[in-house]
Amino acid sequence: MPEGKAAAPLEGLRILDLTRMLAGPFCTALLADLGAEIIKIETPGRGDDARHFAPFRAGESAYFMLINRGKKSVTLNLKEARGVALLHRLAETSDAVVENFRPGVAARLGAGYEELSRINPRLVYASISGFGQDGPLAHRPAYDIVAQAMSGLMSMTGAPDGPPTRVGESYGDLVAGLFASWSILAALQGRGRTGRGQHLDIAMTDSLFSMMVTALSLELYGDAPAQRIGNRHPMSSPYDAYAAKDGHVIIASANEAIFKRFAEAIGRPELAADPRFENDALRIANEPALRAIVTQWTSTRSVAEAVAALDAAGVPASPVLSVAEAVASEHVEARGLLATARHPVAGDIPLMRQPVLFSDAPRRTPDPSPTLGQHTEAVLGAFLDASEIDALKRDGVI
């Protein structure tokens, strides 16, 4: 795929970004990756709290740089009337606004949907929160672990004899950010027909709950409640991490055809006709006996040997890579999932790319994240002269 910055799918869209931390910035980073102009509004002096998360490079937060790639930073004091007036001017020429304040905070700052939509009726306005803009829990703050706990996801994660476990990445934030970007684009498409924007209410807990297809199929339609089963799959076997001589090998047999190939690959073709293992339901019912057979085979081989044998037979299998091994893998390199950008302070920095390849749009190298207030004068200079900007700086408005 050729490198370049031309013909990005979202070029021409302007997004006003009032978000901080993770869910909102992840949403707008995805839009920036596809060419949208993201104007990130930050508090003068401190900026997004994520700027203060370790680790740092040349004083710049790696966490912030990864999820604020490709944006413009404008500092505005929204507790000052002139700061709010400037935000309103920016909203006049924006296509969408994204915020992740607690419900009601944006409105108190003069930046809520009702006020901004009066200024620009075409504005799509996305609100991201823990539990939504209304409902019995709307008033509660929510970090990722709270959303994972309240969605039911934590109850499903971990060993059966262990405690509920948080998934090892902040998926409550990330899934909400993904749904926010998806819904913004859908609403913009709708605006093309109606001429009007709308308010989007995205909740972290709702977003996680809606992704629990396997758990909800068991809970809503099954005979037994969903429960923690470690790395196993509740509907298929063998489907787990199995001990090898030097680690663990992942094996994923999801139907009879794969199980038949698996049985042949381990030299036990008769297992496919064994009445205990004839289908997924029976293999789950007899999982301990099947696990003993699988482990007897994997425990005498290295992970690489087991994966090679299963791969040759067409059985889904893999090692369990560390993050460092994944970063260095041939797959990540071949798919171009990481790129290098030149940051004005931190120098050359690695950034992740959005993972989708567009056949008619060149793969973009992400622009770096901005320094605090880096673009304030350039953005406001579209409607203010130099003396006005100097006065705002002097008074602490920007």
C-alpha positions in Angstrom: 0.0 0.0 0.0 1.6 3.3 -1.0 2.5 5.9 1.7 1.1 9.4 1.6 -1.4 11.8 2.9 -3.7 12.4 -0.1 -7.3 11.3 -0.5 -8.0 10.5 3.1 -11.6 9.5 3.5 -12.5 12.2 6.1 -10.6 15.2 4.7 -12.7 18.3 5.0 -14.4 17.3 8.3 -13.7 19.5 11.3 -14.2 18.0 14.8 -14.2 20.0 18.0 -12.6 17.8 20.6 -13.5 18.6 24.3 -12.3 15.2 25.6 -9.5 14.1 27.9 -8.0 10.9 29.2 -8.9 7.9 26.9 -12.4 7.2 25.6 -12.9 10.5 23.9 -9.3 11.0 22.7 -9.3 7.5 21.2 -12.5 8.3 19.3 -11.0 11.5 17.8 -7.6 9.9 17.1 -9.4 7.4 14.9 -11.1 10.2 13.0 -7.8 12.1 12.7 -6.2 8.9 11.3 -8.7 9.2 8.4 -8.0 12.8 7.6 -10.5 14.8 9.8 -9.2 18.0 11.3 -9.3 17.6 15.1 -9.2 20.8 17.2 -8.5 19.6 20.7 -9.6 22.2 23.4 -7.4 22.1 26.5 -7.2 24.0 29.7 -4.4 26.6 29.7 -1.4 25.6 31.8 -2.2 22.0 32.5 -4.1 20.6 29.5 -5.5 17.1 29.2 -4.7 15.1 32.4 -3.2 12.4 30.2 -0.3 14.7 29.5 0.9 13.9 33.0 0.9 10.1 32.7 4.2 8.3 32.7 6.3 7.1 30.9 7.7 10.3 29.4 10.0 11.1 26.5 11.7 14.5 26.7 9.0 15.5 29.2 6.1 14.4 26.8 3.7 11.6 28.0 3.9 8.5 25.8 0.2 7.7 26.7 -0.9 11.2 25.5 1.2 11.0 22.3 -0.3 7.7 21.3 -3.9 8.7 21.5 -3.7 12.3 20.5 -1.9 11.8 17.3 -2.7 14.1 14.4 -4.6 16.7 16.4 -4.3 20.5 16.9 -4.2 21.8 20.4 -6.0 25.0 21.3 -6.0 26.3 24.9 -9.3 27.9 26.1 -10.4 28.8 29.6 -14.0 27.7 29.5 -14.6 29.2 32.9 -14.2 32.7 31.4 -16.9 34.2 29.2 -14.5 35.1 26.4 -13.2 31.5 26.3 -16.8 30.2 25.9 -17.4 32.8 23.2 -14.4 31.6 21.3 -15.6 28.0 21.6 -18.9 29.1 20.1 -17.1 30.7 17.2 -15.3 27.4 16.6 -18.5 25.4 16.8 -20.0 27.6 14.0 -17.6 26.0 11.5 -17.3 22.5 13.0 -19.1 19.3 11.8 -19.0 17.5 15.1 -18.2 18.0 18.8 -17.0 15.2 21.1 -17.1 15.5 24.9 -16.6 13.1 27.8 -17.5 15.3 30.8 -19.8 14.0 33.6 -23.4 14.5 32.4 -24.4 18.1 32.8 -20.9 19.6 33.1 -20.6 20.6 29.4 -23.9 22.4 29.7 -22.7 24.3 32.8 -19.6 25.4 30.8 -21.7 26.8 28.0 -20.7 23.9 25.7 -23.7 21.6 25.9 -25.6 20.2 23.0 -28.6 22.5 23.3 -26.5 25.7 23.2 -24.1 24.6 20.5 -26.8 23.2 18.3 -28.6 26.6 18.4 -25.4 28.1 17.1 -24.9 25.4 14.4 -28.0 23.2 13.8 -25.9 20.9 11.5 -23.6 20.0 14.4 -23.3 16.3 15.4 -22.6 16.2 19.1 -21.3 13.1 20.8 -21.3 12.7 24.6 -19.3 9.8 26.1 -19.8 8.9 29.8 -19.8 5.9 32.1 -23.5 5.2 32.3 -25.1 7.6 29.8 -26.7 11.0 29.9 -29.8 9.7 31.8 -30.8 6.6 33.8 -30.3 5.6 37.5 -26.5 5.6 37.3 -26.0 8.6 35.1 -24.6 10.7 38.0 -21.8 8.3 38.8 -18.2 8.7 37.6 -16.9 5.7 35.9 -13.4 4.5 35.0 -12.7 1.5 32.8 -12.7 -1.0 35.7 -16.1 0.2 36.9 -17.6 -0.2 33.4 -16.0 -3.7 33.1 -17.5 -4.6 36.5 -21.0 -3.2 35.8 -21.3 -4.6 32.3 -20.8 -8.2 33.4 -17.6 -8.6 31.6 -15.4 -8.9 34.7 -17.7 -11.7 36.0 -16.8 -13.7 32.9 -13.1 -13.1 33.0 -10.6 -15.1 35.0 -10.1 -18.6 36.3 -13.2 -20.4 37.5 -11.7 -20.7 41.0 -10.3 -17.2 41.1 -11.8 -13.7 41.5 -13.4 -11.7 38.7 -10.6 -10.2 36.6 -10.3 -7.0 34.6 -9.4 -7.5 31.0 -5.7 -6.4 30.6 -6.5 -3.3 28.5 -8.9 -0.4 29.1 -11.6 -1.8 26.8 -14.4 0.1 28.5 -12.9 3.3 27.3 -11.7 2.0 24.0 -14.9 0.3 22.9 -16.9 3.4 23.8 -14.5 5.5 21.8 -14.9 3.1 18.8 -18.7 3.3 19.1 -18.5 7.1 19.3 -16.5 7.4 16.1 -18.8 4.9 14.4 -21.9 6.8 15.5 -20.5 10.2 14.5 -19.9 9.0 11.0 -23.4 7.5 10.9 -25.0 10.8 12.1 -23.0 12.8 9.6 -24.3 10.5 6.9 -27.8 11.1 8.2 -27.2 14.9 8.2 -26.6 14.7 4.5 -30.3 13.7 4.1 -31.9 15.8 6.8 -29.6 18.9 7.0 -29.5 18.6 10.8 -27.2 17.2 13.3 -28.1 15.3 16.5 -27.0 14.4 20.0 -25.3 11.0 20.4 -25.3 9.4 23.9 -22.5 6.8 24.2 -22.0 5.0 27.6 -18.9 2.9 28.4 -21.0 0.3 30.2 -23.5 0.0 27.4 -20.8 -0.3 24.9 -19.2 -3.2 26.7 -22.5 -4.9 27.4 -23.4 -4.8 23.7 -20.2 -6.7 22.8 -20.9 -9.7 25.0 -22.4 -11.9 22.3 -21.2 -15.3 23.7 -22.1 -14.5 27.3 -25.5 -13.1 26.5 -26.4 -16.0 24.2 -25.8 -18.3 27.2 -27.6 -16.1 29.7 -30.6 -15.3 27.5 -31.1 -18.5 25.7 -29.0 -21.2 27.5 -29.9 -23.6 30.2 -27.1 -22.6 32.5 -25.8 -19.1 33.4 -22.6 -17.7 31.9 -19.6 -18.1 34.2 -15.8 -17.7 34.4 -14.0 -20.6 32.6 -10.5 -19.1 32.2 -9.2 -19.3 28.6 -11.7 -22.0 27.6 -14.6 -21.3 25.2 -18.1 -22.2 26.6 -19.2 -23.7 23.3 -16.1 -25.4 21.8 -13.2 -27.7 22.8 -10.3 -27.9 22.5 -10.2 -24.1 22.7 -7.8 -23.0 25.4 -4.1 -22.4 26.3 -2.4 -25.8 26.8 1.0 -26.4 28.5 3.9 -27.1 26.2 7.6 -27.8 27.1 8.5 -24.1 27.0 5.3 -22.2 27.5 1.7 -22.4 26.3 0.1 -23.1 22.9 -3.3 -21.7 21.9 -5.5 -24.3 20.2 -8.9 -23.2 18.8 -11.1 -26.0 17.4 -14.5 -24.5 16.7 -16.3 -27.2 14.7 -16.2 -30.9 13.8 -14.1 -30.4 10.7 -11.4 -28.7 12.6 -11.5 -31.3 15.4 -11.1 -34.0 12.8 -8.0 -32.3 11.5 -6.7 -31.8 15.0 -7.2 -35.5 15.9 -5.2 -36.4 12.8 -2.5 -33.9 13.5 -1.8 -35.3 17.0 -1.8 -38.9 15.7 -5.2 -39.8 17.2 -7.6 -39.9 14.3 -9.9 -42.2 16.2 -10.9 -39.3 18.5 -13.1 -37.9 15.8 -15.3 -41.0 16.0 -15.1 -41.3 19.8 -18.7 -40.9 21.1 -17.5 -38.6 23.9 -16.2 -36.1 21.3 -18.5 -36.3 18.3 -19.7 -32.7 18.5 -19.0 -29.5 20.4 -21.6 -30.1 23.0 -20.2 -33.5 23.9 -16.6 -32.2 23.8 -17.6 -29.5 26.3 -19.4 -32.1 28.5 -16.2 -34.3 28.4 -13.7 -31.4 28.5 -11.5 -32.8 31.3 -10.9 -36.1 29.5 -10.2 -34.2 26.2 -7.9 -31.8 28.0 -5.8 -34.7 29.3 -5.4 -36.0 25.8 -4.5 -32.6 24.4 -2.0 -31.9 27.2 -0.4 -35.3 26.8 0.5 -34.3 23.2 1.5 -30.6 23.8 3.6 -31.3 26.9 6.1 -33.3 24.9 6.6 -30.5 22.3 7.8 -27.0 22.3 5.4 -24.3 21.5 6.9 -23.8 18.1 6.8 -27.5 17.2 3.1 -27.7 18.3 2.1 -24.6 16.4 3.9 -25.8 13.3 2.2 -29.2 13.3 -1.2 -27.8 13.9 -0.8 -25.0 11.3 0.2 -27.5 8.7 -3.0 -29.4 9.4 -5.2 -26.3 9.2 -5.9 -26.1 12.9 -6.0 -22.6 14.3 -3.1 -22.4 16.8 -0.6 -19.8 18.1 2.0 -19.0 20.7 1.1 -16.5 23.5 3.2 -13.5 22.6 4.3 -10.9 25.0 3.7 -7.3 24.1 7.3 -6.9 23.1 7.1 -10.0 20.9 4.0 -8.7 19.3 5.6 -5.4 18.5 8.6 -7.1 17.0 6.5 -9.7 15.0 6.6 -10.1 11.3 2.8 -9.7 11.2 2.9 -6.2 12.8 5.7 -5.2 10.5 4.0 -6.6 7.3 0.7 -5.0 8.2 2.2 -1.6 8.9 0.6 -1.3 12.3 3.3 1.0 13.7 4.7 4.1 12.1 7.3 6.8 13.1 6.4 10.5 13.4 8.5 13.5 14.2 7.3 15.2 17.4 8.4 18.8 17.9 9.8 18.0 21.4 10.1 14.2 21.8 11.7 13.7 18.3 11.0 10.5 16.4 8.3 8.6 18.1 6.5 5.3 17.3 2.7 5.5 16.9 0.1 2.9 16.2 -1.9 3.3 13.0 -5.7 2.7 12.6 -5.8 -0.9 11.4 -8.1 -0.8 8.4 -6.6 -0.8 4.8 -8.6 1.3 2.3 -8.1 0.1 -1.3 -8.6 3.6 -2.7 -6.9 5.7 -0.1 -3.1 5.7 0.5 -1.9 4.6 3.9 -1.2 7.7 6.0 1.6 8.1 8.4 0.1 9.7 11.5 1.0 13.2 12.4 2.4 13.6 16.0 0.4 14.7 18.9 0.5 18.5 19.6 2.3 20.3 22.4 0.0 22.1 24.7 -1.6 25.1 22.9 0.6 24.5 19.8 -2.1 25.6 17.4 -4.0 28.2 19.4 -2.9 31.2 17.5 -3.1 29.5 14.1 -6.7 28.3 14.7 -8.0 31.5 16.3 -6.2 33.6 13.8 -8.9 32.6 11.3 -11.2 35.1 12.9 -9.1 37.2 15.4 -6.3 39.6 14.7 -2.9 39.7 16.4 -3.9 42.3 18.9 -7.0 40.4 20.0 -4.9 37.3 20.5 -2.3 39.1 22.5 -5.0 40.5 24.8 -6.5 37.1 25.3 -3.1 35.7 26.2 -2.4 38.5 28.6 -5.7 37.9 30.4 -5.3 34.1 30.6 -8.2 33.3 28.3 -5.9 31.3 26.0 
